[in-house]
Amino acid sequence: MSESEPEKQTAIIAAVVPCYRERGRVLGVLEKFGEEVSHIIVVDDACPDGTGEWVKSQCRDPRLTVAVNETNLGVGGATLTGYAKAIELGADIIVKVDGDGQMDPGMISRLVRPIAEGRADYAKGNRFFRLESVSGMPTMRLAGNLMLSFASKLSSGYWKIFDPTNGFTAIHAKVAKILPLGRIDKSFFFESDMLFHLNVNRAVVADVPIDAIYGDETSQLKISRILLPFAWKHFKNLNRRLIYNYLLRDFNFASVELVAGLALAIFGFLFGGINWYESVSTGVVAATGVIVLAALTFALGTILLLGFLNYDIQNQPQSPLHPDL
């Protein structure tokens, strides 16, 4: 390398490990972190078993920092606590690794590569990329992830990513600083809500193939329990994203397709439904003009909405944010 050529700096990576009742597994996770990680931040989310103090007494790694939440905030809240500490420590890239042993810290270099190379602002694991990984996934978890993945595509606008509930993630610290961290969901919806906020800020997200590890741990994420609450939150985020991206931030032909398509489709459906009900109730066949009007407006509205959907699928962020922040 010539004297005039600047030396390429290595990104400072901080790993955040949120913990709640993971005392029996977290030490096994911590010992797997490689040299590429400069800081390891264990967040004790008001653990009743005192995970934070346990880690302090048992782990001698000089990179270790323990943060303790006085009240239980949930996995999202614990992760955000770790984000704040990582930013305070001067990290460039912040990785989240759960303390239950389902994620391999040895894959951190692969996970952060799109960010370190300037190709993305946020990277997340995708357990569905390889069929070998899917074969080891419990059936209920597989089915639940398929439904949640489609809902997340709608609400976040990232149509080309999958496995949105995957908690093995990495984010550039500059991007984390501009996100409204106080408004991001602190429960198990954290990862999906992060994608929504990232899209609103036009951040580039990369999917990274990983292998999931399933042992004897008991997952606290029960698909049957979170399906309806997640569906409602996705619906709210979808509406917020469409209003912000297509009505407030910008207004283009896709915006016209969205507004006109919704109006025509809803009118056609309601008008046709009301007249169909009256026809069935009275036994009087609806006029041909009524039937045509209902069918035509509904069909035209559907066509416009499909045109908008095609635009939305293509309208994904392309240029990473962090190089300009």
Secondary structure, DSSP 4 states (H G I P E B T S, - for coil): --TTSPPPPPPPEEEEEEESS-TTTHHHHHTT--TTEEEEEEEEES-TT-HHHHHHHH---TTEEEEEESS--HHHHHHHHHHHHHHHTT-SEEEE--TTS-S-GGGHHHHHHHHHTTS-SEEEEETTSSHHHHTTS-HHHHHHHHHHHHHHHHHH--TT---TT---EEEEHHHHHHS-GGGS--STTHHHHHHHHHHHTT--EEEEE------S---S--HHHHHHHHHHHHHHHHHHHHHIIIIIS---HHHHHHHHHHHHHHHHHHHHHHHHHHHHHH-PPPPHHHHHHHHHHHHHHHHHHHHHHHHHHH----S-SGGG-
